[in-house]
């Protein structure tokens, strides 16, 4: 084996430029494969991170504007949901699918003040079940309770960013701190009173920053907000979780029946799809998973095609090498070399060239994805109404690297197979005549 490797090394040294150019094609192919997969994973992880901020099997409903006349009323009428709609959500036939129901109302244009610090915010009046529905992550203290609702307590739960603003914490001094480390400072606000438009609220909970909605949110009991701002029985948004709807068709049928019931309850045309807004997060996730599958497939196809271009280059170079060494191969066969030994020589050279430069490309690809991960830092895009993470953790896993290793071995074998067969079947007399 040692003699075989020395012979291969000697041949590669005699053709340095050709070997380097061939190796570059292979390294570039595997580099692009790793980089594309890493970038694709970054995009996919960003999308998954956004969808993971809420309960997947849930629906969000809100009132909109009618576009069709009905029951003697003209189009263009604004629909406002009410408490009765939450009750209707759990009536037959929906009760067979609906699990939990939560409602929310908003009050915007408010200013929260603590000492000499302030922050602009808007209040959300919510029920205790809202936290689980929207996956609000409590960091310190507690969320709103049923007792808060019954007694209409003036208590508030806010994000750690809002709490730090009210405490006068400098972002510049905390640029290198993690979310958890920053939140520890926000913990000091637990139990303190914050004035929101002149009304004192006691801070009972600090949650992880929520970047899904526009502006900073603070959560108070719905009953408290209704009393303070005379909101009656109206509901701005209605949330409910469900089970048993596994297909897109089943979800569409459920949405159609649900929209029809709410439309009729508010004297809107049953086929007016604009009167009630419905956001089904389950079907949205199904569509995103399909889109992510297409992205993954496309990235693999592009990467493998790029890699194959390098493998074809290896095969061509090996064919040229065999042709140039025809005279040498003829001498080998004439003095007793077997076809198997010649086959092993060419295949080993092909696999070594492909494998070595492939690993170089793989290493550089991993380095590039790690650098991309460092500079992206969970890239967030602000679109005005909300923020969303568009790029997160653009790295490749161990499975991809092992798969690429196997691919390199197979590719190197295939690239050298045709030249090796040609070398093994060369006739000594014809080879000795070759120039």
N, C-alpha and C positions, 0 to 999 in steps of 0.2 A: 504493500500500500504506500509505503514511503517513497519507493521508486516511482510509482504512478503519480504521486503528488509533485515530486520534483520535476518530472517530465512535463506535467501540465504547467507548473510555474515557469519553466524555461520557455515554453511556447508562448505564454502570455507576455513574458518580458520581451520577447522578440517582436511582439506586435502591441506595444504599449498604447499607441494612439487609438488603434482599432478597439482594443479592450476597454479603454476608458470611455470612448464614445458609446460603445455597446452598453457598458455598465451604467452610464449616465441615463440612457433611455429607460433601463429597468428601474433605477433609483427614482427617476422623475415620475414614472408610472405609479409606484407604490407610495411615493410622497404625496401625490395628488389624491390617491385613493384615501389615505389616512386623513389628509387635510379636508377633503370634501365630506367625509363621514363625520369628522369632528365638527365642522361648521354646521352640517345638517343636524347633528345632535344638539348643538347650541340653540338652533332655531326651534327644534322640537321641544327641548326642555323648557324654553321660554313660553311656548304655547301651553305645555302641560302645567307649568307653574301658575299661569293665569287661570286655567280651568280648575286647578286644585284649590282655588280660593273660595269655593262654594260647594254646597252639596250637589253632587252630579245628578241624582234622581230627584230633581225639584223643578218647580215651575214658578215663574214670577208673572203676575198679572197686574195691570194698571188701566185706568180709564183714559180714553183718547177722545177723538172727535168723530161724530157720525158722518158718513158720506152718502147715505141713502135716506130718503124720506120714509117714515113709518108711523102708523097709528095716528095720522093727522099731524105729525110733527115734521118739520123740514130738516134737511141735512145741515151739517155744520154745528150741531148741538154738542156741547162738552159733556162727557160722561164722567161722573165721580163715583167711585166705588164706596160702599158703606159696610158697616159691620155685618149686615145681613148677608152680604156676599161671602163672608167667611163661613157663615152657617150653611149657605147653599153649597159650598165646596165639599162639605161632608155629608150631604144628602144623597140618596140614591139617584143615579147609579154610580156616582163618583165615590161613595163611601167604601166600595169594594177595593179601591186602589189608593185612596188618600190616607196618609199617615198623620202628619202634623201640619197645622195651619198657623201662620203668624202674619200679623199685619204691621204696617209702619206708616207714620205721617211725618212730614217735614216742616221745619220752620227755618227759613234762611235769613241772611242779612243780619246776623247777630255778632256781638263782640264779647269775648270772654276776657275778664280782667282778674289778675292776681297780683296784689301789690302795685308795683309800677309797670308791670309787664302786661301785654295783652295779645290776643290773636283773633283774627276773624274766623268765624266758623258758622256752621249751621247745625241745628239740633235735629235728631231723629227720635221721635217718640216710638218706642218699640215695646213688644211683649217679651217676657223672659225667654221664650223659645226661639227668638230671633238669632241669638248668638250661635246656637247649634246649626240653624238653617244656613247661615252665612259663614260658618266656620271662623268666627272671630276668636282669635287666640288670646286668652286672658294671661297676662304676665304677672300682675300683682293685684291683690284685692279680690273683688268678686264682681259678677255681673248683676244685672237687675233681677229682682225676685218678685214673686207673687205678692208678698207683703208690701213691697214698694208700690205695686200697682194698686192694691186695695186702699192703701193709706195716702196715695198720691204724694209720695215723698219727693222732696227736691234733692235727688241724688243724681249723679252723673258719672258715666264711664267714658273715658277718652283715650285716644291713642298716645303712645309714648312721645311722639314728636310734638303734639300739642302741649303735653305736660311739660316737656323740656323748654318749649317756647315761653310758657307762663312762668317757669322758674328762672328764665334769663340765661339758660345754658348756651354757650357759644359753640356753634358747629365747627368753627375753625380749630378750636382746641381739641375737638373730639373726632377729627377726620379719620383717624386710624382705629377708632373703637368699633366693636361689633354692635349689632342691634341690641343684643342682650346687655352689653356693658353700658350702652347709652340709657337703656330702660331702667337700670338700677338707680340712676340719678333721678329719673322721673318718678320713682317710687316715693320720693319725699313728699309728693303732693297728696298721697293717700290720706284721707281723713281731714284734709284742709278744705276751706270753702272758697269757691270761685264765683265771682259775680258775672252772670250772663245777662247782659242788658239790664243791669241793676238788680237782678234777682239772685240771691245767694244759693248755690248748689254745693252740696258736699261731694267731694270726689271719693268714690268707693271702689273704683277699678281702673286699672291701666291695661290696655290691650296692645298687641303688636301693631305697628303702623299698617294702615290699610290704604293701599294706593289705587284701589279700583275706582273710587268715586272722585268727582271733582271737588276740590276744597277739603278742609278738615272736618271730620264728623265727630259729634259728641252725642252719646246715647242717654236718654232719660226715659222714665216710665211714660207710656203713651197716655195714661190717665192724667198725669201731671201736665203734659203739654197741651192736652185738650182743654183742661181747666184754665190754664194760664192764657191761652190764645184763642179760646172759644171756637174750637174746631168741630164741635158737634160730634156726629157719628160717621164723618167721612173718613175714608182710607185712601192714602196716596198709592200704596203698593200692597199687594197681597202675595204671600209666599206659602207654598205648601210642598211637602215631600210626598212621594208616591212609590208604589211597588207594583210589580206584575205586568208592566208595559215594557216588553222586551224588544219589540220591532218598531221600525219607523212607521209602518202602517198603523199599528195599534196606538201609537202616540198621536198620530195625525187624527185618527178617529176620536180619540179622547178629547183633544183640543177643540175639534169642531163641535162636539156635543157640549163641552164646557162653555165655549164662546157663545153658542146659541142660547144656553140657559141664562147667562149673564146679560146678553143683549135683550132678551125678552123681559127680564126683570127690570131693565132700565128703559124700556119702550124704544128699543132700537131694532132695526131689521135683523132677523136671525142670520141672514147671509152677509151682513155688513162686517167684513173682516177688519175694518179699521176702528170700529167703535171701542173694542177692548184689545189692548196690547197684551200679547202672550209671548213669553220667552221660555221655551222649553230647554233647559240646560242639558237634559239627557240626550235629546236628538242632536243638539249642537255638538256634544262630545262625540257622538257617533260620526258626525260629518268630519270633525277634526281628526279623529282617528283614521278615517279613510284617507283624508288629505295627507296626514303624516306618513301613512303607509306608501302612498304614491311618491312622496319626497324621498323616503328611504330607498325605494326601488330605483328611482331615477339616479340618485347619488351613487348607488352600487353599480348601475349600468355604466354611467359616465366614468367612474373610477376604474372599473374592470376593462373597459375599452381602452382607456389611457394606458393601463398596464399591459394589455395585449399588444399595443403598438411597440412597446419595448421588448416583449417576448418574441415578436416577429423579427425584430432587429437581431436578437440573439440567434435565432434560427438561421437567418440569412448569413450572419457572420460565421457561424459554424459551418455552413455549406461552403462558403468561400475558403475557410480554413482547411476543410477536407480536400477541396479541389487543389489548393496550393501544396498540400502534403501528400498528393497522390503517389508521387515517386517514393517518398519515405514509407508510406503505407505498403507499397508493393514490395519493398525490400523486407519489411517486417514479416509479411506473409510468406515471402520466399524462404526466410530463415526459420519458419515454423510458428509464427504468431497465429493464434486462432481467431476466427471471426468474433468470438465472445470477448477476447481481450481488447480488440479494437473497438467493439461496441461499448465496453466498459470505459475505455479511455475517453471517447468523445462524450458519452453521457455524463461522466463525472466532471469533465471540464465545463460542460453546459450548466449543470446543476450548481457547481461552485461559483461560476460567474454570476448566474442569476441570484443565487442565495446571498452571496456577499453584498453585492450592490443593492439587492432588495432590502437587506437589513439596514444598510446605510440610509436608504430612502425612508424606511419605516422609522428609524431613530429620528431623522430630521422632521418627519411628519408629526411624531409625538411631541417633539420640542416646539414645533410651530403651533400645535393645538394648545399646549400649555401656555405659550406666550399669548395666544389669542384669548385664552381664559383669563389671563392676568390683566390684559388691557380692556377687556369687555366689562368686567366687574358687574355682572348682572345688568346689562344695558337696559335702561328704561326709556320708553318713548312717551312723551307728554303730548296728547292730542287735544288738549283743551278741556274737554268734559271729563276725561279720565286718563289715568296712566296705565301702561301695560309693559310688562317685561318682554322684550323681543329677542333677547339673546342671553343664554344662561348655560354655564358649564359645557363649553364646546370641546369635550374630550371623547376619546374612544376607550372602550373597555378591553379587558384582557381577552375576552372571547374574540373580538375583532382582530387583535394581534395574532392570536393562535390560528385563526382562520386565514389570515394573510400569510402566515408561515407555511401552512399546508398548501396554499395556493402557489407560493413561490416554488416549493418542491415539485409540485405537479407541472407548473409552467416550465421550469427548467428541464424536466424530463421530456416534456413534449417538444420543447424547442430543439433539443439535441437528438431527438429520436430519428428524424429523417436523415440528418447528416451522419449519424452513427450507423444506420442501416446501409447507407451508401458506402461508408468506409469498410464495413464488415463484408460487403459483397464485391469489393474491388478484386479484379483478376490480376494476379502478380505480373504476368507478362505484359498486359496492357499498361499497368501502373509503371513498370520499369521503362516503358517506352515514352512515358509522359515527360514533358520538359519541365 
